[in-house]
Amino acid sequence: MKKTWLKSAVISAAIAACLSVSNAYAGDLKDKTVAFIPKLTGNAFFESANVGAQKYSKKVGYTVEYMGSPNASVADEVNVINQAVARGVDAICISSVDATGLNKALADAMKDGVTVVTWDSDVGEDCRTLMVSQGTPDILGKMLVDMSVDALQKRGVDPKKKAVKYCWHYSQATVADQNSWQKEGEKFIKANYPNWVNVAPDNYYSEQDAEKAVSIGASVLEANPDIDLIICNDSTALPGQLTAAQNKGLNKSKVTITGFASPMSIKNFAKSDIIEEWGLWDCGVQGAIGTYLGAYLAAGNEVKVGDEIDLPEIGKIKVMPNDSLVPGSKTGAKNNGVVLLPERLVFTKDNVDNYNF
């Protein structure tokens, strides 16, 4: 994997220390290798994203190496980043387990000439080029509440009148994407459903550990036997919470549980009437876009805010400023910003069979 790199920084002074731009011949992706790094391996969401990335890379002509750890920890992800750099990859496409914990390792990788793209969960905007986001925090926070409202109504609960008792169960407060959705969801609830009562303002966290998600899920139900709604904005917490409800003999007529997870990981719960609806986005497409952008920028292509990138078989995506995700964030003059997935999906037992990820 031969590389040539631009040695002088040409982005804004605020982020010049971290961000460098590769100078390979523009458009030539065929000799590029991208390390695709999940928060953890073995999770249905991340495995499905890898399937999408692998299929797409083979069609387009670059190489994807799936590298990760079964543990969702900063230390493990730093080790994987260092391994990827040592193997000589051209780009890293990573979903971060922590908003700031990977910054130094990724900044060092960029100084070594490796292009860094994030997907699903971001790092410091000065230590990556583009972020492939599933949606802005306000879009996804509202989506979680909208699914909650719809499911409550379907079991006869009036969300405008009842003092709905609810809580959030997800991975941990340091995960940038999930935390931002929870905050925006809370804002939306306060503005539109001021009668709702958050029974656990400090939230429940299960650290993206499948066994812990079940035990924490059981704790939620034990501590709040009359809870109406549990929002799980995490693909490990949701199946864990549903398993805890099922173990307790509860179904969707007794408690509303919703959140984000792949359709196949929740399908059996839906068919068993444990859950009414849940959502996500096509993580395979997200993996495809993220790895393509890694190869695309590593090949010397340059983009700036407002540009559109035409991806083969996917279509055009637009580069947006970083503050579209985090207010106040700065954006470099080139090769820095955010792109959004084109759509998000809501699943039920009636449509889940239409999806295979």
N, C-alpha and C positions, 0 to 999 in steps of 0.2 A: 504494500500500500504506500506508494510513493506520494510524498506531500511536498508542496512548496508553500511558504507562508509569507505574508506581509509583515514586516518587522516593525513598522511604525504605526502608531495608533491614529485612527482618523475619525473616531467618534467623539462625542462630547467629552469635555475635560472631566466631568463628574464621574464618568465610568471608564475612563481610559485605562485605569490600572488593571481592570479585569478583562475588558473585552478586546479581542483581537480578531482580525478577519483573514481568512485564508485567501490565497491568490492563485489557485489552480485555474486551468483554462475553463472559462464559464461554460456551463451546460453539460460538461462531460461527467456523468454520474457513474459510468460503468465500472470504474476501478475504485469506487468509494465503498468503504465499510462503515456501518453505523452500529454502535453498541446500543441495544435497546434495553433499558434498565427499568424494571418495575419497582414499586415500593417493596414488594415481596413476591416470591414465586409461589405457585400452588393455589393462588386465589383465582377464581373463575374469571373475574374482570380482567386481570392482567394477562392471564393465559389466553383469553380471547383476543385481547389487543395484540398479543404477539402473533397469533394466527393471521390476523389481518395484515400486520406489518410484513410478515414473511411472504404471504401470497402476493402482496402488492410489489414488494421489492423484486420478486422474481419476474413479474410482468414488465416492470420498468427497466430493470437491469442493474441495480445496485445490490449490495450484500448487507443483510441484517444478522447480527450476532446477539442472541438473547442471553443476557448475563444478569444474574441476580442472586439473592439470598432468600431462604425461606423465612427469615426473621426480619420484621419491619423495624430496623434500628438504624440510627445515624452511622454508627461504627461500621455496620455491615455494608451500607451503601457507599461509604467512603472507600472501603476495601475494594468494592466492585469497580468504582470509578478508577482507582489506582491500577487495578488489573487491566481495565480497558485501555488506559493510556499506555501501559507497559506493552500491551499487545500491538500497539501501533494503529489503532482505529483512526479513521478520519473524523468521525463525529460521535457524539454521545447524545442520545435522546432519553431523558430520565424523568420519572415521576418521583418527586422528592417526598421522603417521609417526614421532613422537617423544613420549615420555612427558611431557616437560616443555617442549619447545621451542616449543609453541604457546600456552603459558599466558598470556603477556602479551597477545598479539593477541586471544585469546578473552575475557580479562578486560575488555579495552578494548571489545570488541564488546558485551559484556553491559552495560557502563556506558552504552553508546549505545542500550540498550533492545532489543538483539537477543537472543532466546532461543537458548541453545546446548545442543544434545544431542550426545552422542558415540555412535558405533556401531563395532563391530569392534575398535577400539583406542582406549584412553582417554587422557585428559589429567588434570591435577590436579583432584580432585573439587570444589575450590572455584572452578573456572573453567568449570563446565558445570552443567546441571540434572541430567538423567538420562543414564545410560549404558545402551545396549542391547547386552548381552553375549551372545555365543554360548554361554557356559557359564562356570562358575567354573574357576579354574586347575586345581583338583584333578580336576574332571570331565574336562577336555580333556587334561590331562597323562596321566591314566590311559587315556583313549581312544586316544591315540597309542601307548602301550605295548601295550595290548590288541590293537590292529590288528597291531602288530609281532609279537607272540607268535603270533597266529593264522596270519599269513603264514609265519612260520618253521616252524611245525608242519606246515603244508601242503606244505612242501618237504622234510620229513623231519628237521628240526632240533629237538632236544629243548631248549627254552629253560631248563629247570630243571637240566639236567646240563652242557650245553656252555658253555664260556667264550665266549659270544657277543661278537664284536668289533663295536662299533657307534660311531656318531657322530651329531651333529646338524648339519643344514645349513639355515639360515634367513636372514632378512633382515639384522638387526643387533641387537646387545644392547640398544639403546635403545628398541626397539619393545616397549611394555609388555605387550601381550597375548601375543605369541610368546615373549618371554623368561619370562613367568610360567608358560606351559605347559611350557617346557623345564625349568624349575626343579622344578615339581611332578612331571614325568615322571621326572626324575633321582631324586627322593625315592622314587617308587614302584618304580623299578628297584632301588635299593639295598635297599629293604625286602623285595622279593619275588623279585628275581633277582640276588643278591649275587655270583653267579659271572660276570656280564657284565663286559666290559672296555670302557670308553670310551677309544677310541684317540686322541681329540682333545678333551680336556677344555675347551679354549678355544673349541670349536665352529668351524664354517665359516660365513662370512657372505658373501652375494652382493648385499646392499643393494637388493633388489627390482628388480634389473636383469636382464632376460631373457637377454642375451648373457653377462653375468657369471655367471649361475646355471649356464649350460652349462660355462663354463671352470672355475668353482670345482668343479662336479660332476666334471669330468674330473680335477682335482687330487686330489679325495677318492679316486677310484679308483686314480690313479697312486701316491699316497703309501701307500695301504692295499690292496694287491692281494688280500689274503685277508679283507677285511672281510665281515661277515655281514649287517649291517643299517645302513641310512642312514635317519634320521628327518628329514623335511622339513616342519616345522611352518609353512610359508609357501607361498602359492599361486603364487609365482614360482619359488621354489627347487625345488619338486617336479617340474614339467615340465622344468626345466633339468637336474636330476639324472637324470631318466629319459632325456632326450636323450643325455646323456653316456654312460650305460650302454648305450643302444642303439648309439651310435657305436662303442663298444668291443666290440660283439658279445655283450653280456651280456643275460640275461633273468632272470625271476623264479626260475628253478631254480638260478641261480648266486649272486645277491645279492638280498636283500629290501630294497625301497625302499617307504616309505609316508609318509603325511603328510596335509596338508590342501590341497585344491584343488577347484575346481568339477568336476562330473562330465564336462562336455563337453570341458574342457581336457585331461583325462587319458584320455578314451575310447579313442583310437587306441592308446595305450600298453597299455591293458588288453586290447584286442582282439589286440594283437601279443604278449601274454604277457610284457611287460616288468615289469608290476606285478600283484600279486595283489589288493590292496585298498587303499583310501584313504578318507578321510572328509571331511565338511564339515557344514554346516547349510544350510538354505534361505536363502541370502543375499538372495533377492528378498523374502522375508518380513521379514528383518532391515532391509532398506531401507524397506519399507513401515512397519514399526513405528517406526523411527527418525524418519522424516519426519512421520508422523502425530503423534508425541509433540511434535515441534518446533512444529507448527501448533496442537496442543491446548494446550500451555502458553502459546504466544504469544497465544492467544485468551482468556487469563485464567483458565483452569482451574488449580486447585491440587491437589497430591497430597502425601502424606506416607508414610513407611515403614509398610507394612502395608496400604495402600490397594490396591484392585484397579481397573484401568482396563479397560473393556469396549470392545475395538476392533471395529468393524464387519467381519464376515466372517472375523475372525481369532480372536476370543475374548478371554478375560480374561487379563491379565498383572498380576503383583503387584510392587509396589515394595518392594525390599529395601534394607538399609543398605549403604553403600559398603564396609564391612569384609568383606562377603561375597566381594569380589574381592581387596581388598588389606587384610590384617590391620592393625589400628591406624588405618585411615582414619576420619575423622569424617564425619558426615552432618548436613546442615542440617535445620532443623525442618520445612521444607516445600520442595517442588520440588527435591529433591536425593536421589539414590539410584541404584539399579541395577535393571533388569528383565532377565530371562533369556528367551531363545528357548525355545519349548516342547519342541523335540527336536533331536537331531543324527542324522546319516545316515552309513552306511557303504556304499561303492560297490564293485562288482566288475564283471567283464565280463558277468556274467549279469543284472545289474539296471540297468546304466548307461543302457540305452536307455529306461528308464522316466522319465528326468529330462531336462529341456531347458534347464538353466542352466549 
